[in-house]
Amino acid sequence: MAAFIPDEFIQRLLDETDIVSLVDSHIPLNKKGKDHWALCPFCDDGSKPSFSVSQQKQFYYCFRCRASGNAIGFLMNYQSHDFQGAIEILANNAGLEIPKTGNNKNYEKNKKIIDLNALATDFYVKNLLKDGNESKVKNYLLNRGINEETIKTFQIGFAPEGWDNLSTFFKKNLDSEAQKIDAGLFKTSEKNNRVYDVFRNRIIFPIKSHRDQIIGFGGRVIDSSDNPKYLNSSDSEVFKKGRELYGLSEILKNKKRVNRIIVVEGYTDVLSLFSNDIRYAVATLGIATSKVHIDKLFTHVDEIIFCFDGDEAGVKAAESALNTGLSGLRDGKKIRFMFLPQGEDPSSLLEKEGKEQFEKRIENSKVLSEYLFENILKKYDDSIESKASAMKEFLDTMKLMPSSNFKKILFQEFSKKLGVELEEIRQPERQREPDASTKKNLVKEEKIELDKISKSIIKVLLDSPNLSSLPALDIFLEQDSFMAQFLNFLRSKENLTFPMILQAFEGKKQFLIDLAEDENLIAPNESKDYLIQAVNFLRKNDKENLLSQLKEKYENDSISDQDKIELKKLLMNKFDDLDELELMLLKKI
């Protein structure tokens, strides 16, 4: 029997998985509007793509055969995995260990780590503003071209000198149990068993997940004689250095959509660019760019620009990024390489040239094909022996790249440059999609009858489940209805996603999908006010309906004494708006 997997772990796994990247690794997707599209792997939809994958809802849906689901469902249906198998694949991709028992202790611990990181951030930010620290740290940041707005947006802080400043702060503000949680903020001395702060006398850069939660920290020394220059939180269940990108959370929060992202070397480079209104930069956390980073970036933009110093270390880093980039490159995606002049970094170059000239450098940066060819051909002369070596290096490099139209063109163009016909190394065809007999049986859809206002309330709550806690919505709990079930579920869970809601209401999946696909005209900042207005309208409408029913009973002489009391109460409540007939009725009762 398969082991029980806690709901909390499944929720976290779906949070860590980007369905666009997952599906695109099996079926090439094309972005159109807010969603990604492809020919449906589960039905014959001809030449017109009907299979959509939503980045926002983390959900796939075919408008022809109505196949739908989350990342787990896609692996189950497309690759014929069972539930356990799909979970194992996603957990492996996310670098997570599947819990061996059904308890939720790990989930609760991770949530507490996030809370402790938020508290630590407040401590670091307040220390930055203290007399003495503010001038010292801010002068350093301002000299790097980082302005006040950026410091505030990225919640830059300062860990003061001393061994136990944060530890003492936690002791004063947390209970003893909370202090025992290992959030990677403290270490214990082997000599005297004394607890001391990990980050001391450093500028602190909070590292955020794509959901804007603080999952770790980076710390940079101010005094160049201190070592190490940069220090990051150690890896944990909530923080994986090889998966995260500094600055991505701020890009995703920005209302202005970006079409490209530039990858720079460090935290301060991201901040300098942001301060100069180039708000599409990220940095890895002191390590080389990984395929996970590439896949993550390509789910948000179609173009990545790698920015490197022009020295020997920058050239080596670019070669590493080239190989990694090839493994994640697909049709419709672009990678460029931008090299800075010797001795310059983004901050110094922006100070000398300004934003406009810097962005011209980005526009004129080398496309991957140009850099790839130059990087290989510069090592060889025109002899037959050198051409053979160049051919071998090119073929070895191309093994990293998945099949695509772009790969075929690269072979053709490199053949022209060498003057030699190259035979592309054929790769195994993508796994053939299963036929209809392997598809999961659809659950019979339950019919739901709701008025337009109630449907609009559900639409708003699908986009903003956190608003389910509004007291005004308690009106729906007074009745045994779908609205009551829906509201109770939303209130019982945290950090809900659209696939999780669908999983809970399997028999009503199509109803919810249809509502979600219908454009929500309520702006996010107006959602709360709209829900309150909608509930007030329904209350008023219910009273009007009840009043009509009771008036009809009175006219038919079939009204009870209790109903008469209710009728009189309703008429009195709208006394100022009574028409002539209602006024006469009130006098008779």
C-alpha positions in Angstrom: 0.0 0.0 0.0 1.3 3.5 -0.9 2.3 5.7 2.0 -0.1 8.4 3.1 1.2 11.8 1.9 0.1 14.8 4.0 -2.1 17.4 2.3 0.4 20.1 3.6 3.2 18.5 1.7 1.2 18.2 -1.5 0.3 21.9 -1.2 3.9 22.8 -0.7 4.9 20.6 -3.7 2.4 22.4 -5.9 3.7 25.7 -4.7 7.2 24.8 -5.6 6.3 23.5 -9.1 5.6 25.7 -12.0 3.1 23.9 -14.3 4.1 26.0 -17.4 7.7 24.8 -17.1 6.6 21.2 -16.4 4.2 20.9 -19.3 6.6 22.8 -21.7 9.2 20.2 -21.0 6.9 17.6 -22.5 4.8 19.6 -24.9 6.1 22.8 -26.5 4.0 25.7 -25.4 3.4 29.1 -27.1 2.4 32.2 -25.0 -0.6 34.0 -26.2 -2.2 36.6 -24.0 -2.0 35.7 -20.3 -1.9 31.9 -21.0 0.3 29.3 -22.8 -1.2 27.1 -25.6 -0.5 23.9 -27.4 -2.3 21.2 -29.4 -4.0 19.0 -26.8 -2.1 15.7 -26.0 -5.4 14.1 -24.8 -7.6 14.6 -27.8 -7.5 15.4 -31.6 -8.0 19.1 -31.8 -6.7 19.4 -35.4 -4.4 22.3 -36.1 -6.0 24.8 -33.7 -4.5 24.7 -30.2 -7.2 24.2 -27.6 -4.9 23.1 -24.7 -4.2 26.1 -22.3 -1.9 26.3 -19.3 -2.5 29.1 -16.9 0.6 30.6 -15.1 -1.6 32.4 -12.7 -3.9 29.5 -11.7 -1.2 26.8 -12.1 -3.7 24.7 -14.1 -4.2 23.1 -17.5 -7.5 22.9 -19.4 -8.5 21.8 -22.9 -11.5 23.6 -24.4 -12.3 20.7 -26.6 -12.1 17.5 -24.5 -12.2 19.4 -21.2 -9.2 17.5 -19.8 -8.0 19.6 -16.8 -5.8 19.4 -13.7 -2.8 20.6 -11.8 0.9 19.5 -12.2 0.2 16.2 -10.4 -2.8 15.5 -12.7 -0.8 16.3 -15.8 1.9 13.7 -15.0 -0.7 11.1 -14.1 -2.6 11.6 -17.4 0.2 12.3 -19.8 2.8 9.8 -18.6 0.3 7.4 -17.0 1.9 7.7 -13.6 -0.1 6.8 -10.5 -0.5 9.5 -7.8 2.5 8.3 -5.8 4.7 8.2 -8.9 3.7 11.8 -9.9 4.4 13.0 -6.4 7.9 11.4 -6.4 8.8 13.0 -9.8 7.7 16.5 -8.6 9.4 16.1 -5.2 12.6 15.1 -6.9 12.4 18.1 -9.3 11.8 20.4 -6.3 14.6 18.9 -4.2 12.1 17.9 -1.5 11.9 14.7 0.6 8.5 13.1 0.8 7.4 12.8 4.5 7.5 9.2 5.7 4.6 9.7 8.0 1.2 11.4 7.7 1.9 14.1 10.3 2.2 17.8 9.5 5.1 18.6 11.8 7.4 19.5 8.9 4.8 21.8 7.4 4.2 23.6 10.7 8.0 23.9 11.3 8.5 25.4 7.9 5.7 27.9 8.5 7.4 28.9 11.7 10.7 29.4 10.0 9.1 31.8 7.6 7.6 33.7 10.5 10.9 33.8 12.3 12.6 35.1 9.1 10.0 37.9 8.9 10.7 38.8 12.5 14.4 38.8 11.9 13.9 41.1 8.9 12.1 43.6 11.1 15.1 43.5 13.5 17.6 44.0 10.7 15.7 46.8 9.1 15.2 48.7 12.4 19.0 48.4 13.1 19.8 50.0 9.7 17.8 53.0 10.8 19.6 53.4 14.1 22.0 56.3 14.6 25.5 55.4 13.5 24.5 52.4 11.6 22.3 54.4 9.2 25.1 56.7 8.1 27.7 53.9 7.8 25.5 51.4 5.9 23.6 53.9 3.9 26.7 55.7 2.7 28.0 52.4 1.4 24.8 51.7 -0.4 24.4 55.2 -1.8 28.0 55.0 -3.1 27.0 51.9 -5.0 24.1 53.9 -6.7 21.4 52.4 -4.5 18.7 54.9 -3.6 16.3 55.2 -0.6 13.3 53.7 -2.4 15.3 50.6 -3.4 16.5 50.1 0.2 12.9 50.2 1.4 11.5 48.1 -1.4 14.0 45.3 -0.9 13.9 45.6 3.0 17.6 46.0 3.2 18.8 45.8 6.8 21.9 45.6 9.0 23.2 43.0 11.5 25.1 45.0 14.1 28.4 44.1 15.7 28.3 41.7 18.6 27.7 38.0 19.0 24.1 37.8 20.2 22.1 40.9 19.2 19.4 38.9 17.3 19.5 36.1 19.8 18.8 38.5 22.7 16.0 40.1 20.6 14.3 36.7 20.0 14.5 35.9 23.7 12.6 39.1 24.5 10.0 38.7 21.9 9.4 34.9 21.5 8.4 32.1 23.8 11.1 29.5 24.7 9.6 26.9 22.2 9.8 29.3 19.3 13.5 30.0 20.2 14.3 26.3 19.7 13.3 26.3 16.0 16.4 26.0 13.7 15.9 28.8 11.2 19.6 29.0 10.3 19.9 32.3 12.1 22.1 31.0 15.0 25.0 28.6 15.6 26.2 27.0 18.9 29.8 27.2 19.9 31.4 23.7 20.4 33.7 25.2 23.1 31.2 26.7 25.5 27.8 25.7 24.1 27.0 29.4 23.7 24.5 30.5 21.0 25.6 33.2 18.7 24.2 35.1 15.6 25.2 33.8 12.2 25.1 37.4 10.7 27.2 40.0 12.4 28.3 43.4 11.2 26.9 42.8 7.8 24.4 44.5 5.4 21.5 42.1 5.2 19.7 41.2 2.0 16.4 39.3 2.6 15.9 36.6 0.0 12.3 36.0 -1.0 10.4 33.2 -2.7 8.2 33.8 -5.8 5.4 34.0 -3.2 7.1 37.0 -1.6 7.9 35.0 1.6 11.4 35.7 3.2 13.1 32.3 3.1 16.7 33.2 3.8 19.3 36.0 4.0 22.4 37.1 2.3 24.9 39.2 4.3 27.8 41.4 2.9 30.6 42.8 5.0 31.3 46.6 5.0 34.9 46.2 6.1 36.8 44.6 3.1 39.2 42.9 5.6 36.4 40.8 7.0 35.8 37.3 5.6 33.9 35.8 3.9 32.8 38.8 1.8 29.3 37.3 1.2 27.5 34.9 3.5 24.2 33.2 2.8 21.7 31.3 4.9 22.5 27.5 4.8 20.1 25.3 2.8 17.0 24.1 4.6 13.5 22.8 3.7 12.4 26.3 2.9 15.6 27.6 1.3 17.5 26.0 -1.5 20.4 28.2 -2.7 20.6 26.5 -6.1 16.9 27.2 -6.9 16.4 30.8 -5.8 17.0 34.1 -7.6 17.5 37.4 -5.8 15.2 40.1 -7.1 12.7 37.8 -8.9 10.0 38.4 -6.3 10.2 42.2 -6.9 9.9 41.7 -10.6 6.8 39.6 -10.2 5.3 42.2 -7.9 5.8 45.0 -10.4 2.6 45.8 -12.2 4.5 46.7 -15.3 5.1 43.4 -17.3 8.7 42.8 -18.5 9.7 40.9 -21.6 13.2 40.1 -20.6 15.3 39.5 -17.4 19.0 40.3 -17.0 21.1 38.1 -14.8 23.9 39.9 -12.9 26.5 38.8 -10.5 25.4 40.0 -7.1 22.8 41.6 -4.8 24.1 45.1 -5.1 24.1 44.9 -9.0 20.4 44.1 -8.8 19.8 47.0 -6.5 21.8 49.5 -8.6 19.9 48.6 -11.7 16.6 48.8 -9.8 17.6 52.3 -8.5 18.2 53.4 -12.1 14.7 52.2 -13.2 16.0 49.0 -14.8 13.7 46.8 -12.8 14.2 43.4 -14.5 17.5 42.2 -13.0 18.1 39.1 -10.8 21.2 37.5 -9.3 22.0 33.9 -8.3 23.1 33.4 -4.7 26.9 33.2 -5.3 26.7 30.1 -7.4 26.6 29.4 -11.2 23.3 29.6 -13.0 21.6 26.2 -13.0 19.0 24.7 -15.3 16.4 25.2 -12.5 17.2 29.0 -12.7 16.9 29.0 -16.5 13.5 27.1 -16.4 12.2 29.4 -13.7 13.1 32.5 -15.7 11.7 31.2 -18.9 8.3 30.7 -17.3 8.1 34.5 -16.9 9.9 35.9 -19.9 11.1 34.8 -23.3 14.5 36.5 -23.2 17.4 36.1 -20.7 20.5 38.4 -20.8 23.6 37.2 -18.9 25.7 40.2 -17.8 29.3 39.4 -16.9 32.6 41.2 -16.2 34.9 41.3 -19.1 37.8 39.6 -17.2 38.8 35.9 -17.3 36.4 35.0 -14.5 33.6 36.6 -16.4 34.5 34.6 -19.6 34.5 31.3 -17.6 31.2 32.2 -16.0 29.7 32.9 -19.5 30.9 29.6 -20.8 29.2 27.8 -17.9 26.0 29.8 -18.5 26.1 28.9 -22.2 26.1 25.2 -21.5 23.4 25.5 -18.9 21.4 27.8 -21.1 21.5 25.3 -24.0 19.9 22.6 -21.9 16.9 24.8 -21.2 16.6 26.6 -24.5 13.4 26.0 -26.6 11.8 27.5 -29.7 10.5 31.0 -28.9 13.1 31.6 -26.2 16.3 33.7 -26.4 19.5 34.0 -24.5 22.0 36.9 -24.9 25.5 37.6 -23.4 26.6 41.0 -22.4 30.2 41.7 -21.3 31.1 44.8 -19.3 34.3 46.8 -19.9 37.3 45.7 -17.8 37.1 47.1 -14.2 33.4 48.1 -14.5 30.3 46.7 -12.8 26.7 47.7 -13.4 26.8 50.4 -10.7 30.0 52.2 -12.0 28.9 51.9 -15.6 25.4 53.4 -14.9 27.1 56.3 -13.1 29.3 57.0 -16.1 26.9 56.3 -18.9 23.4 56.4 -17.5 20.4 54.2 -18.0 19.8 54.9 -21.7 23.4 53.9 -22.7 23.3 50.9 -20.4 20.1 49.6 -22.1 21.8 50.2 -25.5 24.5 47.8 -24.4 21.7 45.3 -23.5 20.1 45.7 -27.0 23.5 45.2 -28.7 24.5 42.2 -26.6 25.4 38.9 -28.4 22.7 36.4 -29.1 23.5 32.9 -28.1 24.2 31.6 -31.6 26.8 34.4 -32.2 28.5 33.8 -28.9 28.4 30.0 -29.3 30.1 30.1 -32.7 32.7 32.6 -31.7 33.5 30.7 -28.5 34.3 27.5 -30.4 35.8 28.9 -33.6 38.3 31.3 -31.9 40.1 28.2 -30.6 40.9 26.7 -34.0 42.5 27.6 -37.3 41.4 26.7 -40.8 43.3 23.3 -41.0 41.3 20.1 -41.6 42.5 18.9 -38.2 41.2 22.0 -36.5 37.9 21.8 -38.3 37.5 18.2 -37.1 38.2 19.3 -33.5 35.7 22.3 -33.9 33.1 19.9 -35.2 33.6 17.5 -32.3 33.3 20.3 -29.7 30.2 21.7 -31.4 28.5 18.2 -31.5 29.4 17.6 -27.9 27.9 20.9 -26.9 24.7 20.3 -28.9 24.1 17.1 -26.9 23.1 19.4 -24.1 20.3 20.9 -26.1 16.8 19.4 -26.5 15.4 18.9 -30.1 13.9 22.1 -31.6 13.7 24.0 -34.8 16.4 26.4 -33.4 18.7 23.4 -32.9 18.3 22.4 -36.5 19.2 25.9 -37.7 22.2 26.0 -35.4 23.5 22.9 -37.2 22.9 24.4 -40.6 24.6 27.7 -39.7 27.7 26.1 -38.1 28.0 23.8 -41.1 28.2 26.9 -43.3 30.9 28.5 -41.1 33.0 25.3 -41.2 32.3 24.5 -44.8 31.4 21.0 -43.7 28.1 19.1 -43.7 27.2 18.1 -40.2 24.8 15.3 -39.4 22.6 16.2 -36.5 22.7 13.6 -33.8 19.1 12.3 -33.6 17.6 12.3 -30.1 14.8 9.9 -29.0 11.4 11.2 -30.0 9.3 12.8 -27.3 7.2 10.2 -25.6 4.1 9.6 -27.5 1.0 10.9 -25.7 -1.4 8.3 -24.4 -4.6 7.5 -26.3 -8.1 8.0 -24.9 -8.1 4.6 -23.2 -5.4 5.7 -20.8 -7.1 8.9 -19.8 -8.6 9.3 -16.3 -12.3 8.8 -16.2 -14.1 12.1 -15.6 -16.1 12.5 -12.5 -19.8 13.2 -13.2 -20.3 17.0 -12.9 -23.0 18.1 -10.4 -25.3 20.8 -11.6 -25.2 24.0 -9.5 -27.9 26.7 -9.8 -26.8 30.1 -8.5 -27.8 33.7 -9.2 -25.3 36.0 -11.0 -24.3 37.8 -7.9 -23.4 34.6 -6.0 -21.4 33.5 -9.0 -19.5 36.8 -9.1 -18.7 36.4 -5.4 -17.2 32.9 -6.1 -15.2 34.4 -9.0 -13.7 37.0 -6.7 -12.9 34.4 -4.0 -11.2 32.1 -6.6 -8.8 35.0 -7.3 -8.5 36.1 -3.6 -9.3 33.1 -1.3 -8.0 35.1 1.7 -11.0 37.4 1.5 -13.2 34.4 2.6 -12.7 35.5 6.2 -14.8 38.7 5.7 -17.6 38.6 8.4 -20.1 39.8 5.8 -19.9 36.5 4.0 -21.3 34.7 7.1 -24.7 35.1 5.5 -23.9 32.0 3.4 -23.2 29.8 6.5 -26.8 30.1 7.5 -27.9 27.8 4.7 -27.1 24.3 3.6 -25.7 25.1 0.1 -22.7 24.9 -2.1 -21.9 28.5 -1.1 -21.6 27.4 2.6 -19.4 24.4 1.6 -17.2 26.6 -0.6 -16.8 29.3 2.1 -16.1 26.8 4.9 -13.4 25.1 2.8 -11.6 28.4 1.9 -11.7 29.4 5.6 -10.2 26.1 6.7 -7.0 26.3 4.6 -4.1 28.7 4.1 -2.3 29.7 0.9 -4.9 28.1 -1.3 -4.2 27.8 -5.1 -6.8 27.2 -7.8 -5.8 23.5 -8.4 -6.2 22.8 -4.7 -9.7 24.3 -4.7 -10.6 22.1 -7.7 -9.3 19.0 -6.1 -11.6 19.7 -3.1 -14.7 20.1 -5.3 -14.1 17.3 -7.8 -17.8 17.0 -8.7 -18.1 20.8 -9.3 -14.8 21.2 -11.1 -16.3 22.3 -14.5 -18.6 24.8 -12.8 -15.5 26.4 -11.1 -13.4 26.3 -14.3 -16.1 28.0 -16.3 -16.3 30.7 -13.7 -12.5 31.1 -13.5 -12.1 31.3 -17.3 -14.8 34.1 -17.5 -12.9 37.4 -17.2 -13.1 38.9 -13.7 -13.8 42.6 -14.1 -13.3 43.4 -10.4 -9.9 44.9 -9.8 -7.9 43.3 -6.9 -7.9 46.5 -4.9 -11.7 46.7 -5.2 -12.5 43.0 -4.3 -13.2 43.6 -0.6 -15.6 46.5 -1.2 -17.3 44.5 -4.0 -17.9 41.5 -1.8 -19.5 43.7 0.9 -21.7 45.4 -1.6 -22.7 42.1 -3.2 -23.7 40.6 0.1 -25.7 43.7 1.0 -27.5 43.5 -2.3 -28.3 39.8 -1.7 -29.6 40.6 1.8 -31.9 43.3 0.4 -33.0 41.0 -2.4 -33.8 38.2 0.0 -36.0 40.6 2.1 -37.8 41.8 -1.0 -38.5 38.2 -2.1 -39.7 37.2 1.4 -41.9 40.3 1.6 -43.6 39.4 -1.7 -44.2 35.9 -0.5 -45.8 37.0 2.7 -47.9 39.7 1.0 -49.2 36.9 -1.4 -50.1 34.7 1.6 -51.9 37.6 3.3 -54.0 38.2 0.2 -54.8 34.5 -0.1 -55.7 34.4 3.6 -53.2 31.6 4.2 -50.8 33.5 6.4 -50.0 32.3 9.9 -49.7 34.4 13.0 -45.9 34.0 13.0 -45.8 35.1 9.3 -47.9 38.2 10.1 -45.3 39.2 12.7 -42.6 38.8 10.1 -44.6 40.7 7.5 -45.2 43.6 9.9 -41.5 43.7 10.8 -40.5 43.9 7.1 -42.9 46.6 6.4 -41.8 48.7 9.4 -38.2 48.3 8.3 -39.0 50.0 5.0 -41.6 52.4 6.4 -40.2 55.4 4.6 -40.3 53.6 1.2 -43.8 52.0 1.5 -46.1 52.5 -1.4 -49.8 53.2 -0.9 -51.0 49.6 -1.0 -48.2 48.5 1.5 -49.2 51.3 3.8 -52.8 50.1 3.8 -51.6 46.6 4.5 -49.5 47.7 7.4 -52.6 49.3 9.0 -54.7 46.2 8.6 -52.2 43.8 10.3 
